[in-house]
Amino acid sequence: MSVKLTQNSISAILGGDLNLKPRVQVLDIKSAGKSQDRLRLLVSDSVSTQYAVIASQLNEKVFDGEIRKGSVVQLIDYMCNTIQTRKIILILNMETIIPECAIIGNPKVMSEPQSAPSDNNGGYQPRINSNMSAPTGNSNTTANFRPTVQPAYQPPAPNYRNHGSIVKNEAPARIIPIAALNPYQGRWAIKARVTAKGDLRRYNNARGDGKVFSFDLLDSDGGEIRVTCFNAVVDRFYGSVEVGKVYVVSKGSLKPARRDFNHLKNEWEIFLEQTSTLERCEDEDSAIPQLQFSFTPISEIENVVNNSILDVIGIVITVNPSVPITRKNGMETQRRTLVLKDGSSRTVEITLWGEFCNKEG
């Protein structure tokens, strides 16, 4: 089968042309940094090669072998970001044209990746491997959401009076899918619905007293991410965040998710700062779902790894009254148990703690 790639498309993309839907070939697949959930591809247009990071919702295509070394793919949605003097392509959506074929053309290296090992001469030459084997990995089945890049969010006009000269980076950031968030982006904005809001918690450590709260966001493409605020930032945003409402969030810091506290399917977590913005959208946007579930039958719970976070749906068949419990730290709280039964004809005991014991519903 004769296959043609879109020649010189990589240089066009790096030059700012985002209207193409080019055909490129995957020459290599690697994990980006220490995370096994973020994948980096070396792609070729038969003339040049360039590294690209794929959005996390595309990982399934790699793990299932749909995209592997030698695949010819068509880029549907993508972005190009500049990090210092380097440019990197972020692929938001792509389709497989041919699962695997020999290397097409004689592509040359155009630029080095963000974190490239160097040889004794200080140069980097990516290895183009003709051994076309698919990477392996495990991934839960998730909904296949097609990312949509929305137009730029237009916040209220800033007041520049007595603020000195206007800096270039005060232009509105373009709204992108949550799944497209990555450390390579200097400026971003996301539009999402608040699906959960945590209680305000106070703590004490070696650096003194503090307070923290978190809330979870869900966008129209099914992407989820947790947002966390500390101390003075809590005072700014705690009263503004309301479950079920839609907000545009920007100018936050992206850090690796803390898996001990964060069960969402996202390797990143947003930390808001004093310069961050949180603007409520009055239009609500019906395209953004209220909640997103991935239900597990009760009959399969016994096979799940301990401390996993699950969604379960069923009928309540037993409810016990709330009882007071004294914690190890001497504080008293409430505990309540109920029994749930689902279509698998199995039952499971659910334990509620604290305020959940007496909440309506």
Salt bridges, closest charged atoms under 4 A:
ASP28 OD2 - LYS30 NZ 3.95
ASP28 OD1 - LYS69 NZ 3.49
GLU66 OE2 - LYS61 NZ 3.39
GLU100 OE1 - ARG68 NE 2.89
GLU112 OE2 - ARG86 NH2 2.73
ASP216 OD1 - ARG226 NE 2.71
ASP235 OD1 - LYS211 NZ 2.64
GLU242 OE1 - ARG280 NH1 3.53
GLU267 OE1 - ARG38 NE 3.72
GLU269 OE2 - ARG258 NH2 3.31
ASP283 OD2 - LYS191 NZ 3.39
GLU284 OE1 - ARG193 NH1 3.40
GLU284 OE2 - LYS245 NZ 3.81
ASP285 OD2 - LYS191 NZ 3.33
GLU302 OE1 - ARG346 NH2 3.10
